[in-house]
Amino acid sequence: MEDIMLIIGLAVIFVGGFVGILLLVPSRTKRRRKSRRRK
């Protein structure tokens, strides 16, 4: 059962970091023009 808590903890940290990046990216992208590249 401890593994589930560990996975949830990592998921929360991962999602939190992902959301933080999504919030930071728009502010930087406004300065650059057409810098988007498809992965």
N, CA, C and O atoms as a DFTB+ gen file, in Angstrom:
156 C
 N C O
     1  1       0.838      -1.212       0.000
     2  2       0.000       0.000       0.000
     3  2       0.869       1.257       0.000
     4  3       0.440       2.308      -0.477
     5  1       2.081       1.154       0.530
     6  2       2.972       2.324       0.584
     7  2       3.381       2.771      -0.818
     8  3       3.617       3.954      -1.062
     9  1       3.463       1.801      -1.736
    10  2       3.856       2.142      -3.108
    11  2       2.849       3.105      -3.733
    12  3       3.224       4.008      -4.480
    13  1       1.560       2.901      -3.418
    14  2       0.513       3.761      -3.983
    15  2       0.716       5.203      -3.523
    16  3       0.606       6.133      -4.322
    17  1       1.009       5.386      -2.251
    18  2       1.219       6.730      -1.713
    19  2       2.431       7.383      -2.374
    20  3       2.420       8.578      -2.667
    21  1       3.484       6.580      -2.606
    22  2       4.696       7.103      -3.231
    23  2       4.410       7.537      -4.666
    24  3       4.862       8.594      -5.107
    25  1       3.655       6.711      -5.390
    26  2       3.302       7.032      -6.778
    27  2       2.460       8.302      -6.830
    28  3       2.676       9.166      -7.680
    29  1       1.491       8.410      -5.907
    30  2       0.634       9.603      -5.861
    31  2       1.482      10.836      -5.574
    32  3       1.276      11.891      -6.172
    33  1       2.428      10.700      -4.664
    34  2       3.300      11.822      -4.311
    35  2       4.107      12.282      -5.515
    36  3       4.213      13.480      -5.781
    37  1       4.678      11.318      -6.246
    38  2       5.461      11.667      -7.438
    39  2       4.564      12.289      -8.503
    40  3       4.968      13.221      -9.199
    41  1       3.344      11.768      -8.625
    42  2       2.402      12.292      -9.623
    43  2       2.056      13.744      -9.314
    44  3       1.997      14.581     -10.215
    45  1       1.826      14.039      -8.030
    46  2       1.480      15.410      -7.621
    47  2       2.636      16.358      -7.927
    48  3       2.424      17.462      -8.428
    49  1       3.867      15.920      -7.620
    50  2       5.051      16.751      -7.880
    51  2       5.220      16.965      -9.385
    52  3       5.514      18.072      -9.834
    53  1       5.031      15.893     -10.157
    54  2       5.185      15.978     -11.609
    55  2       4.156      16.927     -12.215
    56  3       4.491      17.786     -13.031
    57  1       2.894      16.759     -11.803
    58  2       1.818      17.617     -12.316
    59  2       2.048      19.063     -11.890
    60  3       1.845      19.988     -12.676
    61  1       2.471      19.249     -10.649
    62  2       2.731      20.604     -10.141
    63  2       3.816      21.288     -10.959
    64  3       3.686      22.459     -11.316
    65  1       4.885      20.558     -11.256
    66  2       5.973      21.119     -12.051
    67  2       5.524      21.394     -13.473
    68  3       5.893      22.406     -14.070
    69  1       4.712      20.472     -14.018
    70  2       4.213      20.634     -15.388
    71  2       3.344      21.884     -15.502
    72  3       3.474      22.660     -16.448
    73  1       2.453      22.068     -14.522
    74  2       1.576      23.249     -14.508
    75  2       2.410      24.515     -14.362
    76  3       2.128      25.530     -14.999
    77  1       3.438      24.449     -13.521
    78  2       4.311      25.612     -13.324
    79  2       4.994      26.000     -14.622
    80  3       5.109      27.183     -14.941
    81  1       5.453      24.990     -15.380
    82  2       6.105      25.251     -16.667
    83  2       5.103      25.872     -17.642
    84  3       5.433      26.811     -18.367
    85  1       3.876      25.339     -17.653
    86  2       2.852      25.863     -18.559
    87  2       2.547      27.321     -18.245
    88  3       2.238      28.104     -19.144
    89  1       2.633      27.685     -16.970
    90  2       2.350      29.072     -16.570
    91  2       3.527      29.985     -16.920
    92  3       3.333      31.165     -17.210
    93  1       4.746      29.439     -16.893
    94  2       5.936      30.254     -17.168
    95  2       6.180      30.417     -18.668
    96  3       6.662      31.462     -19.107
    97  1       5.855      29.401     -19.446
    98  2       6.119      29.424     -20.892
    99  2       5.414      30.574     -21.616
   100  3       6.064      31.281     -22.386
   101  1       4.100      30.791     -21.398
   102  2       3.391      31.859     -22.120
   103  2       4.053      33.227     -21.963
   104  3       4.100      33.996     -22.923
   105  1       4.557      33.542     -20.790
   106  2       5.188      34.844     -20.553
   107  2       6.459      34.991     -21.392
   108  3       6.808      36.094     -21.812
   109  1       7.145      33.876     -21.630
   110  2       8.373      33.920     -22.433
   111  2       8.062      33.895     -23.922
   112  3       8.758      34.515     -24.726
   113  1       7.009      33.170     -24.279
   114  2       6.680      33.017     -25.705
   115  2       6.188      34.319     -26.317
   116  3       6.282      34.509     -27.529
   117  1       5.664      35.217     -25.490
   118  2       5.162      36.487     -26.020
   119  2       6.294      37.309     -26.637
   120  3       6.074      38.040     -27.603
   121  1       7.494      37.194     -26.088
   122  2       8.627      37.969     -26.593
   123  2       9.144      37.409     -27.917
   124  3       9.570      38.159     -28.795
   125  1       9.100      36.080     -28.049
   126  2       9.616      35.453     -29.270
   127  2       8.512      35.278     -30.301
   128  3       7.364      35.013     -29.946
   129  1       8.853      35.424     -31.570
   130  2       7.862      35.272     -32.627
   131  2       8.101      33.995     -33.417
   132  3       9.208      33.738     -33.891
   133  1       7.036      33.191     -33.551
   134  2       7.077      31.959     -34.344
   135  2       8.267      31.074     -33.958
   136  3       8.995      30.589     -34.824
   137  1       8.453      30.873     -32.660
   138  2       9.579      30.051     -32.209
   139  2       9.113      28.632     -31.880
   140  3       9.887      27.807     -31.395
   141  1       7.826      28.363     -32.153
   142  2       7.298      27.030     -31.831
   143  2       7.787      25.994     -32.831
   144  3       7.768      26.218     -34.041
   145  1       8.223      24.858     -32.305
   146  2       8.656      23.758     -33.171
   147  2       7.896      22.502     -32.804
   148  3       7.703      22.207     -31.624
   149  1       7.465      21.761     -33.810
   150  2       6.717      20.526     -33.536
   151  2       7.655      19.416     -33.125
   152  3       8.714      19.225     -33.724
   153  1       7.254      18.676     -32.088
   154  2       8.095      17.557     -31.646
   155  2       7.589      16.261     -32.258
   156  3       8.159      15.198     -32.011
